[in-house]
Amino acid sequence: MDNKFKTKITIAAALAILALANTASADIVTEWNLITVNATKVAKYNSNLGSRIEAIEAIAVYDAVNSIKKIGTPYHFYIAANSQASIKAAVAQAAHDVLIYYFPAQAPHIDSALASSLAAANDGLIDEGKKVGSASAADIIALRVNDGSEPNVGYPGPAKPGLGEYRPTPSAFTPGINQQWGKVKPFILKSDDQFRPEPPPAVGSTVYNEALAKVADLGSVTSTSRTADQTHIAQFYKQDAELTVNEAARILAIAHKTSVEQNALIFVLADIAEADARIAIWDAKYFYLFWRPVTALNADADGGVTNNYAKWTPLLATPPHPSYPCGHCGTVQAGFDVLKKFFGDKNTLELHTTTSGEPARTIQSLSEGELENSWSRVYGGIHYPTDNDASTKIGKQVAAYVLANGPKKK
């Protein structure tokens, strides 16, 4: 198994879709956020791996900008930089150095992007800005060495899984991904289990039976209850969750004309929140090891499956990791809750997806996007509503904690 759990979109398709958001009025922070997200998808990183890199890049950018403009509290790095240093050069160099470190094979593209950014930098002393950016990147890279993100170990499942216990699922029956991710060092949280939820409802309980019936009805590939729009929602949000958060952040930054300094703070908090949310969620996933709907709905009374998973099939392929809580739900909830703090809830956004053939989707508020993203997993047949509820709570808790304890404006 490829430990990075490679996505099934082509590089060309990913880059084309990710670039759809309007960047005509983008500033240097949003430009390099898009470059960073693209780099993680070219590397075929899943959401755990991708959100970690995006947080590291955002921290390097923020600490560099803060060293020059002294806008708030540093994440970790600070030097008394020349106030005339170019912020554009600092941001570009900081992001570049992070990406070159983690993705050396992409050096030609990343170096070219840096050259373009530096050529357009007309806001101060270029060399001074580059020095600050490089120093900030080196600091966060060193800080995240041995943070538990490697090696990416798979979970083969128990030899004799019992009732309610996770085991590999169709279509590939591959080991569960990133078993260790719940032990990765958080960026802001005090511990991985700080917001560990209560256990999932017991198999056979009323709450469980109701949740199972809901996903069985709405999530089946042959469902007659799921509407056409609900099917579109399932397919649209199938993409990696951090893509939704970062595209929304770029769109809002452009629409609200926030400054480079403001964007440095917004993106560092949003990207840290989604990265820490995924760490917290993965802690719970492998702590509770709860089975997926596709297993539950094909199980015998004792929890075994003897029908070759032929009784019930979900709309979407089930991801290879335990069900409780939902990874997508908490990731978008955490990121969007941070964005609400800066932009408010009521915003019209046209979002795009890497799901081939799916059109853009317009939402009228961030809360609407959170709700759609969460229910998409039930419509897709890959999560119970109870998974979503637990994860939404985690996302809210993580966002609130990051906003209270992360970098903040003076």
KEBALUM-495255 format. One record per residue: residue in one letter; x, y, z of N, C-alpha, C in turn. Coordinates in steps of 0.02 Angstrom, whole numbers, plus 50000, padded with zeros to 5 digits. Atoms other than C-alpha are relative to their C-alpha. Layout:
<rs>
AXYZXYZXYZ...
</rs>
This chain:
<rs>
M500424994050000500005000050000500435006250000D499654993649999500585017749962499805003650064N500164997149935500715025750133499715006949996K500294993350008500195042550064499274999649979F500695001050022498515035050008499845004949944K500044995350056498575043249838499295001049977T500664998450026497035052049773499984997749928K500095002850066496305046449607499885005349947I500064994850050496265063249519500685000949967T499374998850034497565067349389500295006750023I499684993849981498825080949424499735005849959A500254994650042498225091149276499305002250020A500694998449980496415090049331499995003750067A499984996849934496845094649510500215007349994L499764993250007497825109949459499505004549965A500484996150037496515115649336499425002150044I500584998549958495105114549463500205004550058L499794995949943496085121849608500135007249980A499854993250023496525136949502499385003749976L500614996850025494715140749459499815006250040A500184994249959494505152749604500345006349972N499744993850028494745170749551500625002350037T499374997649969496555175649585500225006649969A499814993850032496535191549482500175005450050S499884994949948496465202049641500344997050061A499695003349943497385189749751500645003750021D499374997249976498815195749860500514994450007I499455004849998500455187049894499854994150047V500175005449952499745177050042499534995049967T500475004650031498275169849945500314996549940E499665003150056499365166649793500414994050023W499575005549977500575156049893499614994750038N500445005249973499175147349984499784995349945L500225004150057498535141349815500584995849974I499415003850022500295136249763500134994250048T499895005249950500465126549925499494994449995V500525005150007498795117549908500134995949937N499845003650062499245113249728500574995150010A499415004349989500925106349784499814993650038T500195005949962500105094649910499614995149956K500395004450043498935087949776500434997049944V499525002850048500325085849647500384994250034A499675005349962501195075649782499524994450020K500525005049985499555065949801499944998750074Y500095000449928499435069549986499264999750018N500685000049974497845065150078499905006050046S500164994049960496995077750194500425000550063N499574999749941498035073050346500685003049982L499344997650021499685075550257499965007149971G500064993450031499075090550157499875005550050S500154994849951498355100050304500605001750044R499384998849961499995098050400500455004849961I499574995750040500995105850257499715007049994E500314993450007499735119950234500065004050065A499904996549936499845124150420500725002350008I499304998149994501745124150415500165006049955E499894994450046501765135550262499695006450028A500354994149974500495147350342500365002950061I499624997649942501525148250502500635003649978A499404996850025503115152150407499845007049971V500214993650029502205166050312499815004950055Y500224995549947501375173250467500585002750041D499444997749957502945173650574500475004649962A499594995450040503895181850431499685006949996V500354993650005502585195350406499995003550068N500024997149933502445197950593500685002950022S499334997549983504325200250610500125006849969I499904993650034504255214650486499495005250023K500534995149984502585222750531499785000050072K500175000449928502415217450714499245000750010I500734999549999500555214350691499684996450059G500315003849946500295202350835500504995650036T499575004749965500975188150939500284994949950P499735004950046502155176350849499754993050016Y500135007049986501785157950828500604997150037H499395002649968503595153350869500605004249984F499414996550024504835163550767499885007550000Y500034992750005505195182150784500705002850001I499404996049998506635193450741499815007349989A500134992850010506705212350747500255001949930A499804999050070506745214050558499965007349980N500024993350029507035229750456499295001549977S500694998450017505345238250440499915001749927Q500034998650072505775242550259500074993749958A499945006350037505975224350212499364998649961S500575001650042504835218450073499594994350029I500455005249976503345208950141499874994849946K500125004650055503025201449970500574995049993A499425004450005504785194549963500034995350059A499985004149940504655188150142499494994349995V500535005150006503015178950109500204994849948A499825004650054503595171449945500584995550019Q499415004049981505275165850014499834995050055A500205004549946504505158450171499624994049973A500405005450028503215148450074500434995649954H499565003750045504485143449942500454995250038D499525004249964505725136750069499654994150033V500385005649972504395126250155499864994849946L500195004750053503825118749991500604996449970I499405003250026505575115449927500254994650047Y499785004949951505985106350088499594993649996Y500445005849999504475094950080499894996949931F500145002450067504295093449891500585001749952P499424998350042506045094249813499904998249927A500115002050069505425085349657499615005349961Q500384994750033504325100449620500395006549995A499584994049997505785112649629499945004549938P500054995550058505675119049448499385004550003H500614996049996503875124749471500025004850059I499984995849940504135131349648500505005749992D499504994850012505725140749599499745005249951S500284995350050504835148349449499495004650033A500504995949965503415154349560500345005250044L499634995249959504665162349679500295005649957A499714995050044505545171249536499465005049977S500544995650021503875178249476499785004650057S500204996049943503415184149650500525005450016L499474995249985505085192449679500045005549947A499984995150054505025200949509499455005250008A500574995449991503355208649557500025003750067A499964996949934503895213749732500285007149994N499814992950005503965232749738499845003850063D500244997049937503575235849920500555000750052G499474999149951505285237050001500644996449980L499345003050011507005229350020499934992549989I500115007050019506955212749928500444995250040D499555004649967508495204750003499854999450075E500185000249929507975209550179499384995750011G500605004249996506265201750150500154992749991K499825007050012507025185850082500334997050061K499655002549941508135184050235499504998250056V500505001249948506645185450353499594993849983G500405005750022505625173050251500374993550008S499605006149994507015160250245500094997950073A499905001549929507345161550432499364997450032S500645002249972505495159650473499844992949978A500125006750026505325144350361500454994950035A499535004649968506875136250435499794998450072D500205000949931506195138750610499424995150007I500575004549993504515130150584500164993149973I499795006650025505295116250480500364996150055A499635003349946506485112450623499544998150058L500465001349945505075113450750499564993949987R500455005650016504045100350658500374993549983V499625006350009505445087550637499814995350057N500185005049950504975071550728499355001650037D500654998349969503185077550758499514994150000G500435005950000502495059950736499644998749935S500355000850064501905062050557500304994549956E499675005650036503105048550495500214994850051P500235002650064503075034350463499244999549999N500725000550008501315032950394499794992750004V500145007149990500775016350466499274998549985G500675002250015499245006850407499734995450054Y500325004249950497994997750516499654994149965P500285005750037497624980150451499324997750027G500635002249970496154977850569500124993950045P499925005849955495904964650705499924993549963A500045006650032496094946350662499294997350001K500705002249994494334942650724499585005850025P500384994149979493354958950725499324998150028G500635001449969491854959050839499455004849978L500584995950016490164967450832500175007450010G499874992849996490374985850793500725002049989E499294998550006492254984550765500215000849927Y499774998450067493094992050613500424994349971R499565004350039493864981050481500045002849929P499954997350069494474984950302499364999049961T500644999850035493054989050185500104999849924P499954999650073492664987749998500135007249980S499915004950051493154991349867500684996650001A499325002650003495004988349896500194995850060F499835003549938494994981250074500725001350022T499314998149980496624990650106500025001850074P499944998249929497284993950282499775007250012G500194993249981496635009150374500605004749997I499434995450010497695024450335500175003950063N499754995349950498765034850452499794998350071Q500205002049932498455024950611500325004350053Q499634996149950499745035650700499795007350002W500124992750006498975052450651499705002950063G500264997549936498065053950817500535001050052K499444998849955499785054450898500485005449973V499594994650027500495068350788499975005950048K499984994149956501045083550888499545005449973P500444994750024499655096550877500385006649992F499704993450010500045114250820499825004850057I500224995649946499035123050956499694996150058L500325003949947498035110051052500524997650051K499565002449947498775104351217500164992549990S499905007250010498555085951171499534997649945D500405002850054497835074951035499294998250024D500645002249974496425068851149499645005450039Q500294994449962495985086051219499245000549991F500714999550015494285085751134499714993249977R500255006650018494025066951120499264999550018P500715000249986492145064151105499814993950042E500285005949967491045052151203499994994249950P500015005750047490985034451130499415000449952P500565000350046489895031250979499424996150031P500575003749971488135024651015500104992549994A499905007349999488125006251060499594996749945V500365003850052487654994250922499374997150031G500645002549976485824990050944499605005050040S500364994849963485385005751041499525003749954T500484996250041483955016850983500355005249957V499634994950037485145030750932500384996949942Y499635003550053486225018650834499534997649945N500465002750050484745010450748499725005549956E500264994450039484045027250695500535002749952A499454997650042485745032950628500134995149943L499875005150051485995016550535499445000149948A500554999950047484265017550458500045006149954K499954993950040484585035350399500524999249944V499495000850051486205031150308499824994449952A500215005450044485465015050241499515002649947D500504997350045484035024850163500295005149952L499764994550042484935040350100500664998549965G499335001050026486665033150066500094994349952S499945005750046486285018049959500115002449929V499894998450071486885018249780499344999849962T500645000650034485095013649732499445003850037S500494996449960484225025649854499485003549957T500544996350033482535032249798499785005950044S500164994449954482445044349947500465005949989R499514994650010484015054249907499805004149938T500174995750056483625069249796500595000849953A499454998750048484625074049642500505004950029D499544995149971485345088949735500424996850056Q499625003449948485845077949882500544995549970T499495003950035486755066649760500575004549978H499484995250020487675081849692500425002150061I499644998149939488125086949870500504994550019A499555005549983488855069649904500614999949954Q499465000250048489895070249745500455006250004F499624993849998490425088449762500505000050057Y499574999649941491125087149938500424993750010K499575005949997491975070549901500745001950000Q499304997850003493575080449871500295000750071D499674999249936494865082150010499765006350035A500354994749963494115093150146500395006550005E499614993849993495555105350162499985004349938L500084996150061495285110649981499425004850007T500594995849990493565117350027500165005850046V499834994749952494245127150176500455005249968N499524995250027495695135050083499725003949941E500314996150054494695139649929499535005350028A500454995149969493385148050038500395005850030A499594994849971494745157550129500275004849947R499744995750053495495163949967499445004349970I500564996250028493805169049897499805005750046L500214994949952493345178450056500535005450007A499474995049994495035187050069499985004849941I500044995850060494855193349890499385004450002A500634996350000493035198449910500005005650052H500004995149946493335207750074500615004649997K499414995750010494975215450012500425000750064T499584999949940495905210750170500735001049982S499304998350012497705216350184500454993850006V499515005549993499255205450174500084998250073E499925001449929499455207150362499404996350027Q500605003449977497655202150393499974992849974N500025006750029497775187450274500504995350032A499505004249966499355181150357499714997150064L500305002349938498405180050521499414995349987I500595004050015496795173050446500204993049977F499825006550027497645159250350500384995750050V499645004249952498785153850491499514996950049L500495002749953497295151750608499554994849968A500445004850035496185143150480500374993549985D499635006150018497545131050424500234996150062I499855003649938498085127050602499384996550026A500625002949974496275124050651499824993649963E500185006150036495965111650511500514994550012A499495005149987497625102850542499924996850069D500095002749932497325101150729499344996250006A500635003750000495525095750698500114992949974R499895006750028496145081250592500404995750049I499635003949950497385076050727499534997650054A500485001849948496005076350858499514994649976I500485004950028494815066750745500334993249992W499665006450009496115053450705500154996750066D499945003049933496435051150890499384996150017A500635003349984494595046950912499864994149955K500135005450047494475036250755500334993550022Y499645006149983495815023950809499954998250074F500145001849930495335024850992499364995850004Y500645003549998493545019250960499934994449948L499995005250051493825008950801499294997649982F500705001650014491985009750753499924998249926W500085002550068491395000550598499625004849956R500314995850051490835008950438499304997549984P500675002250021489025008650376500014994149952V499995005450049489514997250232500114993250033T499905006249963490084984250358499384998450041A500595001149957488624986550478499404997549960L500595001750040487334985250339500084993549960N499895006650031488104969150273500164994750053A499785004449946488434961350444499474995050021D500445004949968487704945750521499895002150073A500184998249931487024946050698500615000450046D499405000049958488744942450773500535004849975G499534995250026489604955750669500414997549942G499645002650058490344944350538499645001749936V500304998750066490044946850353500114993949956T499945006150040489664931450251499675000749931N500344999150065488734939150103500445003449948N499534996850047490294946150019499805007349985Y500214992950006489614963850049499525001049941A500454999750057488244960449923499305002650017K500674998049979486734966050025499875007449989W500094992750001487004984950030500645003249975T499434996550028488154996449931499915007550006P500074992849993488505014849969500105003649933L499904996050060488475028649838500745001249987L499284998650006490305032949871500414994250027A499545004949973491775021449900500195002050071T499864998549930492095020250087500755001050011P499284998849987493765028150140500284995050050P499705005249957494985016450227500235002550068H499864998449931494885021850408499354999550040P500615001049961493665019750553499495005849992S500554995550015491985028550547499945005950048Y500184995049948491845038250711500625003450027P500474995450032492025053050703500205001649928C499914998450071491915060450527500585004849988G499424995750014493545067650459499825006349962H500204994350040492755078950328499635005250042C500454995549963491485086350448500395004650046G499624995949953492685092250582500505004549967T499514995950035493965098750458499695006449974V500334994150027492765110350369499695004250055Q500294996249944491885115150531500535004450033A499464996249967493535120450612500245005849957G499754994750044494155130150461499495005449988F500524995050014492495138550423499835004150063D500134996249939492225143350606500525005550010V499494994849998493875152750601499845005549950L500164995050051493355161350440499405004350021K500574996149975491705166650521500235005550047K499744995049953492705175750654500225006349965F499734994350036493475187050523499535002949948F500414997850056492185187950385499254999750013G500705001149987490535183950468499754993849964D500285006150028489395169650421499705001149931K500384998850062488345177350281500465002549945N499594998550058489415176750126499784995549943T500165004150058489005170849950500664997749968L499395002850027490365159249887499844995049945E500035005150052490525149649725500604995550008L499475004849986491525134249770500074995149942H499865004850053492325121649653500244993450030T499815006649976492765103349668500454996449951T499585004250042494005090849603499624993949974T500415005550025492585078449573499835001249927S500104999150072492545076149385499265000349983G500694999350024490945082249303499545003850045E500434996349955490265091249455500085007549990P499964992750010489835109649425500175003650065A499884995949941490285123849543499365000150043R500564999849954489175125449695500005006650038T500054993649966488555141949769499664999150067I500305000049933488235143649955499915007250022Q500174993249978487475158750042500295001650069S499684998949935488385156550207500494994450014L499535005349980489815147150286499644994450037S500395005149965488555138150396499674995249951E500295004350051487695131750240500524995249973G499465004350025489355125050177500184994650051E499865004949948489695116550344499474994550001L500555004849997487985108250342500014995549938E499975004050060488115102650161500574995050002N499415004449997489855095650186499874994350048S500145005149951489295086250341499514994749974W500515004750025487735078450263500234996449937S499765003450060488695074150106500254993050015R499725006549981489465059750201499444994850014V500585004549993487755052550245499704998549932Y500265001150067487115055150068500454995349960G499545004450034488675046150009500024993050028G500045006649971488335031450124500624997950038I499365001949969490015032350213500065002150073H499994998149929489575039950383499294999950028Y500624999349964488195039350512499905007350020P500104993249975487375055850565500345001150068T499674999449934488095052350739500755001349993D499304998450014489855052550665500075007549988N499974993050019489485069650595499905004650060D500144995849941488775076650757500615000550045A499405000149957490305071450857500565004249969S499464996550034491495078450727499875007549995T500174992950002490565094850709500175003350067K499834997449933490765097250897500755000950007I499274999549996492625093650885500245006149960G499804994350041492805106250743499885006650034K500174993849964491935119750844500485001150058Q499554999449942492995116150998500715001749979V499324998650024494625116150900500055007249976A499984993150026494205132450811500015005050057A500034995449944493755141050974500665000150038Y499375000449963495345134851057500575003249962V499484997050042496455140050912499935007649999L500104992750000495675157350906500205003150067A499844997449934495925159351093500744999450017N499325001549978497685152251104500525000549944G499534999350055498465154450931500235007249992P499784993150013499295169850857499405004649998K500554995250000498235185350880500275007049991K499824993150012498255203550832500105003650066K499884996249939498985215250962499475005450010
</rs>
